[in-house]
Amino acid sequence: MGRKILLVTTDQQRYDTLGCNGGTIARTPVVDALAASGIRYERAHPQSVVCMPSRSTILTGQHPTTHGVWMNGVPLPLDAPSVAALLNEAGYRTALIGKPHFQPFLDPFLRFIENSLGDETVPTGGSHRGFEHLEFATHGPVGPLHYARWLAAHHPEAIGMFYRVLDDQLQVNADGGGDTSAPQVHVNRVDRGWYHTDWVANRTISWLDSLGADDDWFCWMSFPDPHHPWDPPESEVGRINWRDVPLPAGYPEKQAEREAILDAKPRHWRMWYDGSLVSNYEAPARWVPATLTADQVREVNARNAVECELIDEAIGRVLRRIDERGWNDDVDVVFTTDHGELQGDFGLLFKGPYHVDALMRLPLIWRPAPSAGSAAASVTAPVGLVDLAPTFCTIAGLPTPEWMQGASLPTDDEDAAARGFERVLTEWDSELFGVDVHLRTITRAGWVLTTYRPGTVHNGTEGELYDLADDPLQRNNRWDDPACRGIRDDLVADLLASLPPARTPKLLLEAPV
Amino acid sequence: MTASRASIRREVRIRRSADELWEWVGDPSRLAEWWPGITACVVDGESRTITMGSGLPMPERLLTIDRLQRRFQYRITAPLFKEHTSTIDVHDLGDGTSLVVYSVDAEPSTMALVIGGAAGNALQHLRSLVEGTD
């Protein structure tokens, strides 16, 4: 009997939403306790700031340029390598419960396996990408996934209570609600027990209950929240009064200041803010960020925090069940998310081609199995989600295969220094209705540098360079600062040398998301 | 601002003659054979109704079936679409291969990508079928 692995992911959660990371709005005692007894990473970055590429990195241990999922809507090939398959072949029981998103959701033809399982939880052939048990959910109550089918079968009256994720043009909905009419905010009368957060935990507990006491297992529990829409059960919204929520440090309250900051960045920032450019599908195309008010930021953040609390409590229920099964000493728990959320930074919401901490700095906690005897630590060295798959191999006592491009997460900064954790890379490539944007980013030695490749609104000479120590909010773009020319050239060279070669042929965009 | 309509194009080069490919593409009743996710396809005069894997029917009107140009055009008439025209062209490249081009113009724009994205996958599937690599 070896160490078991519980991977907990959320969707679109910021670093600063956890108490252990300095968050003050949401109460997250369960994850905070994991951090206190485990390893808390202070500079964990995704390799893409949107779901499908990032989740594909978690599964494959590869950068997007290698696994080929360059944007939402590009399906991960079915023969892509998978750490779950490695673990399953090594004898692990495996499950993926919650949001998958390795294939597009917008799929009326049901071409993709993730959307065509019906009520089945065991895929044809016994496993899918190495998972022998699948139960899927996403942000809404409609569609072909298990959660929507369960809700339709057992609580059909609740379906209409949720926010409608897409509008009648199948765009990400811009409709606002709540007290401030903030986009994607909605009063949802659904019973808490019927909400997808508790459903994911319930289904995880049910699967764990099906296992034998001596089974080794790898369970990826994947919550759809706190991704928008911000429509948590209304019964829970009173936990946090949005009027008491402070504005985030990253939100410049004065319009002139906000716009001056944006104007110092490559021009797609200001163009999106003004509503003159939509470069990607993930944010509501009909919403103009310049209309965002301070109160809307407060209400979004309050509801987001409620969703974070519900997730924390759901994780607590799963951990209690693990303890009741007598497994706790042998279970590694990894908590993270796929990417961040702007949530008011620079006057923006949602996500896009904006490689700043709001979207790139992720919560990452690894509580090694207590039986391993690891010491608690905080790691400041840069790490990435690309390092998760090798970490699972290490936990399971398996060698890291050559196709994985990361390394097992360091257990402290000394370990990080000894094993060369110096840099982390993040990519963005989007092509939507004639608009293309391409970013390559390196974070190293307290600096974050982004280069732009030629595209619809960039000529390839633009860039961003921020000193994370002196400018933690990334307001002062040093790209053109002569005093920073040396570090800029050094980082650009390192970035170019570190990026893996691009997969050929390029995979096709098959859906918007 | 995002455009309310969009135009998407996908293409594939196939090692078969244009005439052979036209037998597939130019026959409106054969779509379900080469488009993954279409479970049924019924032609009635100038109308065609396909059934998607989700079970949803999609009514269409056939616009052009031109054997000489090897051009096939149809319009989806479902209420979700404010506008739609899809065009499939088979080009003879003169070396025993052909280029099949699938163009989708639609409003709302999202549906152009939904149809066009699936069409790109269908063209790959068509190549596998006719080249015998499936």
Interface residues (C-beta under 8 A of the other chain):
Chain A: G73 P104 L106 D107 P108 F109 L110 R111 S116 P144 L166 Q169 L170 Q171 G275 S276 V278 Y281 A285 R286 L432 F433 L508 L509 E510 A511 P512
Chain B: M1 T2 A3 S4 A6 R10 W35 P36 G37 I38 M52 G53 S54 L56 L80 P108 S109 T110 M111 A112 L113 V114 G117 A118 G120 N121 Q124
